[in-house]
């Protein structure tokens, strides 16, 4: 299939799926804006000279921010791909090869990477400038101005590398999922649904245990130095617990609602499996 036709399909896809793609791009861009801000503040020479005690805090915050970013983006990407299974099945029914679908996914990923990179770097520098002035305001420094916070190319390249690695991982995952795509028959997945039922309860147990452990640790008395390291453990447990519990309980709620036909299949409350059907 010609690249021109594939590019037309990609553009059409961005238009028809804009209510899903635009929030995804904006959310990912905001997360990487924060990443650039933390990296640039941590590498800033003025911060290292005047407020060097902040650097360890920024490094730890950057680590947990990156972890949260990876978890959120992989879950959001999984949601987007699940919405497109019907679309890919229709393409295969109409005669499109898997090679053409892979090219479409590659082109979409490159376009998303370019948009996210521009928004993340530009917005991250503006956010970093505000954060830099805010830190100096708290510290009582009247000398520091934005000339002490120049545009950091090292932070830009680090952020771009992180974005490229993440988008590359998403691309590999999406290309791998296309290999198992089948025309229309994707709807008949009884074996995977049985496994997912067990997975739901496992996620709920893991999420509940992580949340309980996190709040239990948070309530324990400790020294100031010990509390500093303990708070990051608590944050990590709460992030993992909330994510696992939310994914598990949401799957159970949806499966229960599917059994209530008056609610689930009501024209105004219909949970559709295809985004095209929701927006039509």
Number of C-alpha atoms within 10 A of each C-alpha: 11 7 12 9 11 17 15 12 14 19 14 12 14 15 12 15 17 12 12 15 17 14 11 18 16 15 17 22 23 19 20 26 26 22 27 28 29 26 23 28 26 21 17 19 14 15 20 14 9 12 13 13 11 14 18 11 13 17 16 14 15 19 13 16 17 17 14 16 20 15 14 16 19 16 14 16 17 14 12 16 17 14 18 16 21 22 17 21 20 15 17 18 13 10 10 14 12 18 13 16 19 17 17 20 19 18 17 18 17 16 13 17 19 14 14 22 21 14 18 28 25 15 19 26 24 15 18 23 22 13 15 22 18 12 16 17 12 8 11 10 12 9 7 14 12 11 8 15 19 11 18 15 11 12 22 22 13 15 23 21 12 15 20 16 12 17 18 16 13 17 19 14 15 18 18 12 12 19 12 9 16 17 17 16 10 13 12 9 9 9 8 9 11 10 10 14 14 11 15 20 17 15 19 22 16 19 25 18 15 22 23 15 16 23 14 11 17 16 8 9 9 12 8 9 8 10 15 12 11 17 14 15 17 19 16 17 21 21 19 21 23 18 19 22 22 15 16 23 16 13 16 15 10 12 13 11 15 15 11 11 10 12 14 18 15 11 9 8 10 15 17 13 14 14 19 14 10 10 10 6
